[in-house]
Amino acid sequence: MKKILVLLTAALGFICFGFKVLDDQPKKPWVVPDKYVNMKNAVASNSESLSNGKSLWGMHCKSCHGNKGLGDGPKAAQLKTDPGNFSMAEEQKETDGSFFYKISEGRDDMPSFKKKISDPDDIWSLVNYIRTMKK
């Protein structure tokens, strides 16, 4: 019995160490083409756009990014990559065009939404809604 406890303790320590090593990995940079970095939002941030963006957020984004964009959605724990925290200045410094590109194209755990959200104006409304999440 004592040997089993020792083995279980060692295994648990190794697993925890493995998770710690993964946590310490630097965030993989997401390179956005200049064409998108410099792209201006084509939709004014008004009540109609924000309402549309909020609705789209609830349908497509909330499960991973959370209700308030904190990266704490119910699926977030299953992801291999950090879903980000849109309330943080680091995330909010992204250009609107960068958000548009990332939502459209996706990468790794983040799916491409250019087919599910086929109207570019809807993606721009989603970008406008993300802007409301800053601290």
N, CA, C and O atoms as a GROMACS GRO file, in nm:
protein
  540
    1MET      N    1   0.082  -0.119   0.000
    1MET     CA    2   0.000   0.000   0.000
    1MET      C    3   0.087   0.126   0.000
    1MET      O    4   0.056   0.223  -0.069
    2LYS      N    5   0.195   0.123   0.079
    2LYS     CA    6   0.284   0.237   0.088
    2LYS      C    7   0.350   0.265  -0.048
    2LYS      O    8   0.366   0.381  -0.087
    3LYS      N    9   0.388   0.157  -0.120
    3LYS     CA   10   0.450   0.173  -0.252
    3LYS      C   11   0.354   0.237  -0.351
    3LYS      O   12   0.394   0.320  -0.433
    4ILE      N   13   0.227   0.199  -0.342
    4ILE     CA   14   0.126   0.257  -0.431
    4ILE      C   15   0.111   0.405  -0.404
    4ILE      O   16   0.102   0.485  -0.498
    5LEU      N   17   0.108   0.445  -0.276
    5LEU     CA   18   0.097   0.587  -0.241
    5LEU      C   19   0.218   0.666  -0.290
    5LEU      O   20   0.204   0.778  -0.339
    6VAL      N   21   0.335   0.608  -0.277
    6VAL     CA   22   0.457   0.674  -0.324
    6VAL      C   23   0.450   0.693  -0.475
    6VAL      O   24   0.482   0.801  -0.526
    7LEU      N   25   0.409   0.590  -0.547
    7LEU     CA   26   0.398   0.598  -0.693
    7LEU      C   27   0.294   0.700  -0.736
    7LEU      O   28   0.316   0.777  -0.829
    8LEU      N   29   0.179   0.700  -0.668
    8LEU     CA   30   0.075   0.797  -0.700
    8LEU      C   31   0.120   0.940  -0.673
    8LEU      O   32   0.092   1.030  -0.752
    9THR      N   33   0.190   0.960  -0.561
    9THR     CA   34   0.242   1.092  -0.528
    9THR      C   35   0.342   1.139  -0.632
    9THR      O   36   0.339   1.254  -0.674
   10ALA      N   37   0.431   1.050  -0.674
   10ALA     CA   38   0.530   1.083  -0.776
   10ALA      C   39   0.462   1.116  -0.908
   10ALA      O   40   0.499   1.213  -0.975
   11ALA      N   41   0.362   1.036  -0.945
   11ALA     CA   42   0.291   1.060  -1.071
   11ALA      C   43   0.219   1.194  -1.067
   11ALA      O   44   0.222   1.269  -1.164
   12LEU      N   45   0.154   1.224  -0.955
   12LEU     CA   46   0.084   1.351  -0.940
   12LEU      C   47   0.182   1.468  -0.948
   12LEU      O   48   0.152   1.569  -1.012
   13GLY      N   49   0.296   1.455  -0.886
   13GLY     CA   50   0.398   1.560  -0.893
   13GLY      C   51   0.445   1.582  -1.035
   13GLY      O   52   0.463   1.696  -1.078
   14PHE      N   53   0.466   1.474  -1.109
   14PHE     CA   54   0.510   1.484  -1.248
   14PHE      C   55   0.403   1.553  -1.333
   14PHE      O   56   0.435   1.638  -1.416
   15ILE      N   57   0.276   1.515  -1.312
   15ILE     CA   58   0.167   1.576  -1.388
   15ILE      C   59   0.158   1.725  -1.357
   15ILE      O   60   0.146   1.807  -1.448
   16CYS      N   61   0.165   1.761  -1.230
   16CYS     CA   62   0.160   1.902  -1.192
   16CYS      C   63   0.278   1.978  -1.249
   16CYS      O   64   0.262   2.091  -1.296
   17PHE      N   65   0.396   1.918  -1.247
   17PHE     CA   66   0.514   1.982  -1.305
   17PHE      C   67   0.493   2.003  -1.454
   17PHE      O   68   0.529   2.108  -1.508
   18GLY      N   69   0.434   1.904  -1.521
   18GLY     CA   70   0.407   1.915  -1.664
   18GLY      C   71   0.314   2.031  -1.694
   18GLY      O   72   0.336   2.105  -1.790
   19PHE      N   73   0.210   2.049  -1.612
   19PHE     CA   74   0.120   2.161  -1.632
   19PHE      C   75   0.191   2.294  -1.605
   19PHE      O   76   0.165   2.392  -1.674
   20LYS      N   77   0.278   2.296  -1.507
   20LYS     CA   78   0.352   2.418  -1.477
   20LYS      C   79   0.443   2.455  -1.593
   20LYS      O   80   0.454   2.572  -1.629
   21VAL      N   81   0.507   2.356  -1.652
   21VAL     CA   82   0.593   2.382  -1.768
   21VAL      C   83   0.510   2.439  -1.882
   21VAL      O   84   0.553   2.534  -1.948
   22LEU      N   85   0.391   2.382  -1.906
   22LEU     CA   86   0.305   2.434  -2.012
   22LEU      C   87   0.263   2.577  -1.983
   22LEU      O   88   0.258   2.660  -2.074
   23ASP      N   89   0.231   2.608  -1.856
   23ASP     CA   90   0.190   2.742  -1.818
   23ASP      C   91   0.302   2.843  -1.841
   23ASP      O   92   0.275   2.960  -1.870
   24ASP      N   93   0.427   2.799  -1.828
   24ASP     CA   94   0.540   2.889  -1.840
   24ASP      C   95   0.582   2.914  -1.985
   24ASP      O   96   0.672   2.994  -2.010
   25GLN      N   97   0.517   2.846  -2.080
   25GLN     CA   98   0.553   2.864  -2.220
   25GLN      C   99   0.514   3.005  -2.263
   25GLN      O  100   0.407   3.054  -2.226
   26PRO      N  101   0.599   3.072  -2.342
   26PRO     CA  102   0.563   3.205  -2.389
   26PRO      C  103   0.444   3.197  -2.484
   26PRO      O  104   0.425   3.098  -2.554
   27LYS      N  105   0.365   3.303  -2.484
   27LYS     CA  106   0.250   3.310  -2.571
   27LYS      C  107   0.296   3.316  -2.717
   27LYS      O  108   0.381   3.397  -2.753
   28LYS      N  109   0.241   3.228  -2.799
   28LYS     CA  110   0.277   3.221  -2.941
   28LYS      C  111   0.228   3.348  -3.011
   28LYS      O  112   0.108   3.377  -3.007
   29PRO      N  113   0.317   3.423  -3.074
   29PRO     CA  114   0.272   3.546  -3.141
   29PRO      C  115   0.177   3.513  -3.257
   29PRO      O  116   0.194   3.414  -3.328
   30TRP      N  117   0.078   3.597  -3.273
   30TRP     CA  118  -0.019   3.581  -3.382
   30TRP      C  119   0.009   3.691  -3.482
   30TRP      O  120  -0.032   3.806  -3.464
   31VAL      N  121   0.078   3.656  -3.587
   31VAL     CA  122   0.118   3.753  -3.688
   31VAL      C  123  -0.002   3.785  -3.777
   31VAL      O  124  -0.063   3.696  -3.836
   32VAL      N  125  -0.033   3.913  -3.786
   32VAL     CA  126  -0.143   3.961  -3.868
   32VAL      C  127  -0.083   4.037  -3.987
   32VAL      O  128   0.001   4.125  -3.967
   33PRO      N  129  -0.124   4.003  -4.110
   33PRO     CA  130  -0.072   4.075  -4.226
   33PRO      C  131  -0.099   4.225  -4.218
   33PRO      O  132  -0.203   4.267  -4.168
   34ASP      N  133  -0.004   4.305  -4.266
   34ASP     CA  134  -0.016   4.451  -4.261
   34ASP      C  135  -0.148   4.501  -4.320
   34ASP      O  136  -0.206   4.598  -4.271
   35LYS      N  137  -0.193   4.435  -4.425
   35LYS     CA  138  -0.319   4.474  -4.490
   35LYS      C  139  -0.432   4.481  -4.387
   35LYS      O  140  -0.517   4.570  -4.394
   36TYR      N  141  -0.432   4.389  -4.292
   36TYR     CA  142  -0.537   4.384  -4.191
   36TYR      C  143  -0.505   4.474  -4.073
   36TYR      O  144  -0.594   4.538  -4.018
   37VAL      N  145  -0.379   4.479  -4.033
   37VAL     CA  146  -0.341   4.564  -3.920
   37VAL      C  147  -0.387   4.707  -3.943
   37VAL      O  148  -0.435   4.774  -3.852
   38ASN      N  149  -0.372   4.753  -4.066
   38ASN     CA  150  -0.404   4.892  -4.101
   38ASN      C  151  -0.548   4.912  -4.147
   38ASN      O  152  -0.588   5.024  -4.179
   39MET      N  153  -0.626   4.806  -4.150
   39MET     CA  154  -0.764   4.815  -4.198
   39MET      C  155  -0.850   4.888  -4.095
   39MET      O  156  -0.841   4.864  -3.975
   40LYS      N  157  -0.932   4.978  -4.144
   40LYS     CA  158  -1.022   5.055  -4.057
   40LYS      C  159  -1.158   4.987  -4.046
   40LYS      O  160  -1.204   4.924  -4.142
   41ASN      N  161  -1.220   4.999  -3.931
   41ASN     CA  162  -1.351   4.941  -3.907
   41ASN      C  163  -1.454   5.009  -3.998
   41ASN      O  164  -1.465   5.132  -3.998
   42ALA      N  165  -1.527   4.930  -4.075
   42ALA     CA  166  -1.624   4.982  -4.171
   42ALA      C  167  -1.761   5.008  -4.109
   42ALA      O  168  -1.851   5.058  -4.177
   43VAL      N  169  -1.778   4.975  -3.981
   43VAL     CA  170  -1.908   4.990  -3.915
   43VAL      C  171  -1.893   5.081  -3.794
   43VAL      O  172  -1.807   5.059  -3.708
   44ALA      N  173  -1.977   5.184  -3.788
   44ALA     CA  174  -1.975   5.276  -3.675
   44ALA      C  175  -2.017   5.203  -3.548
   44ALA      O  176  -2.106   5.118  -3.550
   45SER      N  177  -1.952   5.238  -3.439
   45SER     CA  178  -1.986   5.179  -3.309
   45SER      C  179  -2.105   5.255  -3.252
   45SER      O  180  -2.089   5.356  -3.182
   46ASN      N  181  -2.224   5.205  -3.281
   46ASN     CA  182  -2.347   5.266  -3.232
   46ASN      C  183  -2.433   5.159  -3.166
   46ASN      O  184  -2.393   5.042  -3.161
   47SER      N  185  -2.550   5.195  -3.116
   47SER     CA  186  -2.632   5.100  -3.042
   47SER      C  187  -2.672   4.979  -3.128
   47SER      O  188  -2.676   4.866  -3.078
   48GLU      N  189  -2.700   5.000  -3.255
   48GLU     CA  190  -2.738   4.889  -3.343
   48GLU      C  191  -2.620   4.792  -3.362
   48GLU      O  192  -2.636   4.671  -3.352
   49SER      N  193  -2.502   4.847  -3.389
   49SER     CA  194  -2.383   4.765  -3.410
   49SER      C  195  -2.347   4.688  -3.281
   49SER      O  196  -2.317   4.569  -3.286
   50LEU      N  197  -2.352   4.756  -3.168
   50LEU     CA  198  -2.317   4.692  -3.042
   50LEU      C  199  -2.418   4.582  -3.004
   50LEU      O  200  -2.379   4.478  -2.950
   51SER      N  201  -2.544   4.605  -3.032
   51SER     CA  202  -2.646   4.503  -3.007
   51SER      C  203  -2.622   4.381  -3.095
   51SER      O  204  -2.632   4.267  -3.049
   52ASN      N  205  -2.590   4.405  -3.221
   52ASN     CA  206  -2.559   4.296  -3.314
   52ASN      C  207  -2.434   4.222  -3.268
   52ASN      O  208  -2.430   4.098  -3.266
   53GLY      N  209  -2.331   4.297  -3.231
   53GLY     CA  210  -2.206   4.236  -3.184
   53GLY      C  211  -2.228   4.152  -3.058
   53GLY      O  212  -2.171   4.044  -3.046
   54LYS      N  213  -2.308   4.201  -2.967
   54LYS     CA  214  -2.337   4.127  -2.843
   54LYS      C  215  -2.410   3.997  -2.875
   54LYS      O  216  -2.380   3.894  -2.815
   55SER      N  217  -2.504   4.002  -2.966
   55SER     CA  218  -2.577   3.882  -3.006
   55SER      C  219  -2.483   3.779  -3.070
   55SER      O  220  -2.489   3.661  -3.038
   56LEU      N  221  -2.396   3.825  -3.160
   56LEU     CA  222  -2.298   3.737  -3.223
   56LEU      C  223  -2.202   3.679  -3.119
   56LEU      O  224  -2.166   3.561  -3.126
   57TRP      N  225  -2.162   3.761  -3.024
   57TRP     CA  226  -2.074   3.716  -2.916
   57TRP      C  227  -2.139   3.599  -2.841
   57TRP      O  228  -2.075   3.497  -2.816
   58GLY      N  229  -2.266   3.615  -2.808
   58GLY     CA  230  -2.338   3.510  -2.735
   58GLY      C  231  -2.346   3.380  -2.813
   58GLY      O  232  -2.340   3.272  -2.755
   59MET      N  233  -2.360   3.389  -2.944
   59MET     CA  234  -2.372   3.269  -3.028
   59MET      C  235  -2.238   3.202  -3.058
   59MET      O  236  -2.231   3.080  -3.063
   60HIS      N  237  -2.133   3.282  -3.077
   60HIS     CA  238  -2.009   3.226  -3.131
   60HIS      C  239  -1.886   3.236  -3.041
   60HIS      O  240  -1.791   3.159  -3.059
   61CYS      N  241  -1.884   3.326  -2.945
   61CYS     CA  242  -1.760   3.356  -2.873
   61CYS      C  243  -1.764   3.324  -2.723
   61CYS      O  244  -1.664   3.286  -2.664
   62LYS      N  245  -1.880   3.340  -2.665
   62LYS     CA  246  -1.896   3.331  -2.520
   62LYS      C  247  -1.851   3.197  -2.462
   62LYS      O  248  -1.799   3.192  -2.351
   63SER      N  249  -1.870   3.089  -2.536
   63SER     CA  250  -1.838   2.957  -2.480
   63SER      C  251  -1.689   2.943  -2.446
   63SER      O  252  -1.654   2.870  -2.354
   64CYS      N  253  -1.602   3.010  -2.519
   64CYS     CA  254  -1.458   3.005  -2.489
   64CYS      C  255  -1.410   3.131  -2.417
   64CYS      O  256  -1.336   3.124  -2.319
   65HIS      N  257  -1.452   3.246  -2.468
   65HIS     CA  258  -1.401   3.374  -2.416
   65HIS      C  259  -1.476   3.424  -2.293
   65HIS      O  260  -1.429   3.516  -2.226
   66GLY      N  261  -1.591   3.365  -2.262
   66GLY     CA  262  -1.668   3.406  -2.144
   66GLY      C  263  -1.764   3.520  -2.174
   66GLY      O  264  -1.752   3.586  -2.277
   67ASN      N  265  -1.857   3.540  -2.085
   67ASN     CA  266  -1.960   3.642  -2.103
   67ASN      C  267  -1.902   3.782  -2.116
   67ASN      O  268  -1.952   3.864  -2.194
   68LYS      N  269  -1.797   3.810  -2.039
   68LYS     CA  270  -1.738   3.944  -2.040
   68LYS      C  271  -1.602   3.948  -2.108
   68LYS      O  272  -1.529   4.046  -2.094
   69GLY      N  273  -1.567   3.842  -2.180
   69GLY     CA  274  -1.441   3.841  -2.255
   69GLY      C  275  -1.318   3.820  -2.170
   69GLY      O  276  -1.207   3.858  -2.208
   70LEU      N  277  -1.336   3.759  -2.054
   70LEU     CA  278  -1.223   3.739  -1.962
   70LEU      C  279  -1.144   3.611  -1.991
   70LEU      O  280  -1.044   3.583  -1.924
   71GLY      N  281  -1.190   3.534  -2.090
   71GLY     CA  282  -1.123   3.408  -2.122
   71GLY      C  283  -1.165   3.295  -2.030
   71GLY      O  284  -1.092   3.198  -2.013
   72ASP      N  285  -1.284   3.308  -1.970
   72ASP     CA  286  -1.328   3.212  -1.869
   72ASP      C  287  -1.457   3.140  -1.907
   72ASP      O  288  -1.536   3.102  -1.820
   73GLY      N  289  -1.479   3.122  -2.036
   73GLY     CA  290  -1.598   3.051  -2.081
   73GLY      C  291  -1.593   2.904  -2.042
   73GLY      O  292  -1.487   2.855  -2.005
   74PRO      N  293  -1.707   2.834  -2.048
   74PRO     CA  294  -1.711   2.694  -2.007
   74PRO      C  295  -1.618   2.602  -2.088
   74PRO      O  296  -1.578   2.497  -2.037
   75LYS      N  297  -1.584   2.637  -2.210
   75LYS     CA  298  -1.494   2.555  -2.291
   75LYS      C  299  -1.348   2.595  -2.276
   75LYS      O  300  -1.260   2.526  -2.327
   76ALA      N  301  -1.319   2.704  -2.208
   76ALA     CA  302  -1.182   2.758  -2.200
   76ALA      C  303  -1.083   2.657  -2.142
   76ALA      O  304  -0.969   2.649  -2.189
   77ALA      N  305  -1.125   2.582  -2.042
   77ALA     CA  306  -1.034   2.486  -1.977
   77ALA      C  307  -0.992   2.373  -2.072
   77ALA      O  308  -0.889   2.309  -2.049
   78GLN      N  309  -1.069   2.349  -2.176
   78GLN     CA  310  -1.038   2.242  -2.271
   78GLN      C  311  -0.941   2.287  -2.381
   78GLN      O  312  -0.891   2.205  -2.457
   79LEU      N  313  -0.916   2.415  -2.389
   79LEU     CA  314  -0.833   2.469  -2.497
   79LEU      C  315  -0.685   2.450  -2.470
   79LEU      O  316  -0.642   2.450  -2.355
   80LYS      N  317  -0.608   2.432  -2.576
   80LYS     CA  318  -0.463   2.422  -2.565
   80LYS      C  319  -0.399   2.561  -2.562
   80LYS      O  320  -0.287   2.577  -2.514
   81THR      N  321  -0.471   2.661  -2.612
   81THR     CA  322  -0.419   2.797  -2.616
   81THR      C  323  -0.503   2.887  -2.527
   81THR      O  324  -0.621   2.860  -2.501
   82ASP      N  325  -0.442   2.993  -2.481
   82ASP     CA  326  -0.508   3.090  -2.395
   82ASP      C  327  -0.609   3.171  -2.477
   82ASP      O  328  -0.573   3.229  -2.579
   83PRO      N  329  -0.736   3.175  -2.434
   83PRO     CA  330  -0.835   3.251  -2.510
   83PRO      C  331  -0.824   3.402  -2.492
   83PRO      O  332  -0.900   3.477  -2.554
   84GLY      N  333  -0.733   3.447  -2.409
   84GLY     CA  334  -0.714   3.591  -2.390
   84GLY      C  335  -0.815   3.652  -2.294
   84GLY      O  336  -0.913   3.588  -2.255
   85ASN      N  337  -0.788   3.776  -2.258
   85ASN     CA  338  -0.874   3.851  -2.169
   85ASN      C  339  -0.892   3.988  -2.233
   85ASN      O  340  -0.802   4.072  -2.227
   86PHE      N  341  -1.007   4.010  -2.294
   86PHE     CA  342  -1.030   4.133  -2.370
   86PHE      C  343  -1.046   4.256  -2.283
   86PHE      O  344  -1.055   4.368  -2.335
   87SER      N  345  -1.049   4.240  -2.151
   87SER     CA  346  -1.056   4.357  -2.064
   87SER      C  347  -0.917   4.416  -2.040
   87SER      O  348  -0.904   4.528  -1.990
   88MET      N  349  -0.814   4.343  -2.076
   88MET     CA  350  -0.676   4.386  -2.051
   88MET      C  351  -0.627   4.482  -2.161
   88MET      O  352  -0.663   4.468  -2.278
   89ALA      N  353  -0.546   4.578  -2.121
   89ALA     CA  354  -0.493   4.676  -2.215
   89ALA      C  355  -0.415   4.610  -2.328
   89ALA      O  356  -0.419   4.655  -2.442
   90GLU      N  357  -0.344   4.502  -2.296
   90GLU     CA  358  -0.265   4.431  -2.398
   90GLU      C  359  -0.353   4.382  -2.513
   90GLU      O  360  -0.314   4.391  -2.630
   91GLU      N  361  -0.471   4.332  -2.480
   91GLU     CA  362  -0.564   4.285  -2.585
   91GLU      C  363  -0.629   4.404  -2.656
   91GLU      O  364  -0.645   4.402  -2.778
   92GLN      N  365  -0.665   4.506  -2.580
   92GLN     CA  366  -0.735   4.620  -2.638
   92GLN      C  367  -0.645   4.706  -2.728
   92GLN      O  368  -0.694   4.785  -2.808
   93LYS      N  369  -0.513   4.689  -2.717
   93LYS     CA  370  -0.424   4.768  -2.804
   93LYS      C  371  -0.420   4.713  -2.947
   93LYS      O  372  -0.368   4.778  -3.037
   94GLU      N  373  -0.476   4.593  -2.967
   94GLU     CA  374  -0.487   4.538  -3.102
   94GLU      C  375  -0.569   4.634  -3.189
   94GLU      O  376  -0.662   4.697  -3.139
   95THR      N  377  -0.536   4.644  -3.314
   95THR     CA  378  -0.616   4.728  -3.403
   95THR      C  379  -0.746   4.657  -3.437
   95THR      O  380  -0.758   4.535  -3.423
   96ASP      N  381  -0.844   4.734  -3.482
   96ASP     CA  382  -0.970   4.674  -3.525
   96ASP      C  383  -0.946   4.575  -3.638
   96ASP      O  384  -1.006   4.468  -3.641
   97GLY      N  385  -0.858   4.611  -3.730
   97GLY     CA  386  -0.827   4.522  -3.841
   97GLY      C  387  -0.765   4.391  -3.795
   97GLY      O  388  -0.792   4.286  -3.853
   98SER      N  389  -0.682   4.396  -3.690
   98SER     CA  390  -0.624   4.273  -3.635
   98SER      C  391  -0.732   4.182  -3.578
   98SER      O  392  -0.730   4.062  -3.602
   99PHE      N  393  -0.826   4.240  -3.503
   99PHE     CA  394  -0.938   4.160  -3.452
   99PHE      C  395  -1.018   4.100  -3.568
   99PHE      O  396  -1.056   3.983  -3.565
  100PHE      N  397  -1.044   4.182  -3.670
  100PHE     CA  398  -1.119   4.135  -3.786
  100PHE      C  399  -1.050   4.014  -3.848
  100PHE      O  400  -1.114   3.913  -3.878
  101TYR      N  401  -0.919   4.023  -3.867
  101TYR     CA  402  -0.842   3.913  -3.926
  101TYR      C  403  -0.849   3.788  -3.839
  101TYR      O  404  -0.874   3.679  -3.890
  102LYS      N  405  -0.828   3.804  -3.710
  102LYS     CA  406  -0.825   3.689  -3.620
  102LYS      C  407  -0.961   3.620  -3.613
  102LYS      O  408  -0.968   3.497  -3.609
  103ILE      N  409  -1.068   3.697  -3.611
  103ILE     CA  410  -1.202   3.639  -3.610
  103ILE      C  411  -1.229   3.568  -3.743
  103ILE      O  412  -1.283   3.458  -3.746
  104SER      N  413  -1.193   3.632  -3.851
  104SER     CA  414  -1.218   3.576  -3.984
  104SER      C  415  -1.138   3.449  -4.011
  104SER      O  416  -1.193   3.348  -4.055
  105GLU      N  417  -1.009   3.455  -3.984
  105GLU     CA  418  -0.918   3.347  -4.023
  105GLU      C  419  -0.898   3.239  -3.918
  105GLU      O  420  -0.881   3.122  -3.953
  106GLY      N  421  -0.901   3.275  -3.790
  106GLY     CA  422  -0.878   3.179  -3.684
  106GLY      C  423  -0.736   3.124  -3.684
  106GLY      O  424  -0.655   3.157  -3.771
  107ARG      N  425  -0.707   3.041  -3.585
  107ARG     CA  426  -0.576   2.976  -3.572
  107ARG      C  427  -0.583   2.883  -3.452
  107ARG      O  428  -0.643   2.916  -3.350
  108ASP      N  429  -0.521   2.767  -3.463
  108ASP     CA  430  -0.517   2.670  -3.354
  108ASP      C  431  -0.659   2.644  -3.300
  108ASP      O  432  -0.746   2.603  -3.376
  109ASP      N  433  -0.682   2.668  -3.171
  109ASP     CA  434  -0.814   2.644  -3.111
  109ASP      C  435  -0.920   2.745  -3.157
  109ASP      O  436  -1.039   2.717  -3.150
  110MET      N  437  -0.877   2.859  -3.204
  110MET     CA  438  -0.970   2.963  -3.249
  110MET      C  439  -1.013   2.930  -3.392
  110MET      O  440  -0.932   2.936  -3.485
  111PRO      N  441  -1.142   2.895  -3.410
  111PRO     CA  442  -1.186   2.860  -3.545
  111PRO      C  443  -1.200   2.983  -3.634
  111PRO      O  444  -1.212   3.096  -3.585
  112SER      N  445  -1.199   2.960  -3.763
  112SER     CA  446  -1.228   3.064  -3.861
  112SER      C  447  -1.379   3.088  -3.860
  112SER      O  448  -1.458   2.994  -3.861
  113PHE      N  449  -1.419   3.215  -3.859
  113PHE     CA  450  -1.561   3.247  -3.859
  113PHE      C  451  -1.606   3.311  -3.990
  113PHE      O  452  -1.719   3.359  -3.998
  114LYS      N  453  -1.522   3.312  -4.092
  114LYS     CA  454  -1.561   3.379  -4.217
  114LYS      C  455  -1.676   3.310  -4.288
  114LYS      O  456  -1.742   3.372  -4.371
  115LYS      N  457  -1.703   3.184  -4.258
  115LYS     CA  458  -1.820   3.116  -4.316
  115LYS      C  459  -1.941   3.127  -4.224
  115LYS      O  460  -2.053   3.149  -4.270
  116LYS      N  461  -1.920   3.113  -4.094
  116LYS     CA  462  -2.031   3.121  -3.999
  116LYS      C  463  -2.084   3.264  -3.986
  116LYS      O  464  -2.204   3.287  -3.970
  117ILE      N  465  -1.993   3.360  -3.994
  117ILE     CA  466  -2.031   3.502  -3.990
  117ILE      C  467  -1.985   3.560  -4.125
  117ILE      O  468  -1.881   3.624  -4.135
  118SER      N  469  -2.066   3.535  -4.227
  118SER     CA  470  -2.022   3.564  -4.364
  118SER      C  471  -2.030   3.712  -4.403
  118SER      O  472  -1.964   3.754  -4.499
  119ASP      N  473  -2.108   3.791  -4.332
  119ASP     CA  474  -2.118   3.934  -4.362
  119ASP      C  475  -2.006   4.008  -4.288
  119ASP      O  476  -2.004   4.009  -4.165
  120PRO      N  477  -1.913   4.069  -4.361
  120PRO     CA  478  -1.803   4.142  -4.295
  120PRO      C  479  -1.852   4.247  -4.195
  120PRO      O  480  -1.787   4.272  -4.094
  121ASP      N  481  -1.967   4.310  -4.224
  121ASP     CA  482  -2.020   4.411  -4.131
  121ASP      C  483  -2.053   4.348  -3.995
  121ASP      O  484  -2.042   4.414  -3.892
  122ASP      N  485  -2.094   4.222  -3.995
  122ASP     CA  486  -2.122   4.154  -3.868
  122ASP      C  487  -1.992   4.132  -3.790
  122ASP      O  488  -1.990   4.146  -3.667
  123ILE      N  489  -1.885   4.099  -3.859
  123ILE     CA  490  -1.756   4.083  -3.790
  123ILE      C  491  -1.711   4.217  -3.734
  123ILE      O  492  -1.659   4.224  -3.622
  124TRP      N  493  -1.731   4.325  -3.811
  124TRP     CA  494  -1.696   4.458  -3.760
  124TRP      C  495  -1.780   4.493  -3.636
  124TRP      O  496  -1.729   4.554  -3.542
  125SER      N  497  -1.907   4.455  -3.636
  125SER     CA  498  -1.991   4.479  -3.518
  125SER      C  499  -1.940   4.401  -3.398
  125SER      O  500  -1.944   4.449  -3.284
  126LEU      N  501  -1.892   4.280  -3.423
  126LEU     CA  502  -1.832   4.200  -3.316
  126LEU      C  503  -1.707   4.269  -3.261
  126LEU      O  504  -1.685   4.271  -3.140
  127VAL      N  505  -1.627   4.325  -3.349
  127VAL     CA  506  -1.508   4.402  -3.306
  127VAL      C  507  -1.552   4.520  -3.220
  127VAL      O  508  -1.493   4.547  -3.115
  128ASN      N  509  -1.656   4.591  -3.262
  128ASN     CA  510  -1.707   4.703  -3.182
  128ASN      C  511  -1.749   4.656  -3.044
  128ASN      O  512  -1.723   4.724  -2.944
  129TYR      N  513  -1.813   4.540  -3.036
  129TYR     CA  514  -1.856   4.488  -2.906
  129TYR      C  515  -1.735   4.451  -2.819
  129TYR      O  516  -1.736   4.476  -2.699
  130ILE      N  517  -1.632   4.392  -2.879
  130ILE     CA  518  -1.511   4.359  -2.803
  130ILE      C  519  -1.451   4.484  -2.740
  130ILE      O  520  -1.398   4.479  -2.629
  131ARG      N  521  -1.460   4.597  -2.809
  131ARG     CA  522  -1.408   4.723  -2.756
  131ARG      C  523  -1.478   4.767  -2.628
  131ARG      O  524  -1.422   4.846  -2.552
  132THR      N  525  -1.599   4.718  -2.604
  132THR     CA  526  -1.671   4.758  -2.482
  132THR      C  527  -1.623   4.681  -2.360
  132THR      O  528  -1.665   4.711  -2.248
  133MET      N  529  -1.537   4.584  -2.379
  133MET     CA  530  -1.493   4.498  -2.270
  133MET      C  531  -1.372   4.551  -2.194
  133MET      O  532  -1.328   4.489  -2.097
  134LYS      N  533  -1.319   4.663  -2.236
  134LYS     CA  534  -1.199   4.715  -2.168
  134LYS      C  535  -1.233   4.760  -2.027
  134LYS      O  536  -1.346   4.798  -1.996
  135LYS      N  537  -1.130   4.754  -1.943
  135LYS     CA  538  -1.146   4.792  -1.801
  135LYS      C  539  -1.174   4.940  -1.789
  135LYS      O  540  -1.191   4.990  -1.678
   0.00000   0.00000   0.00000
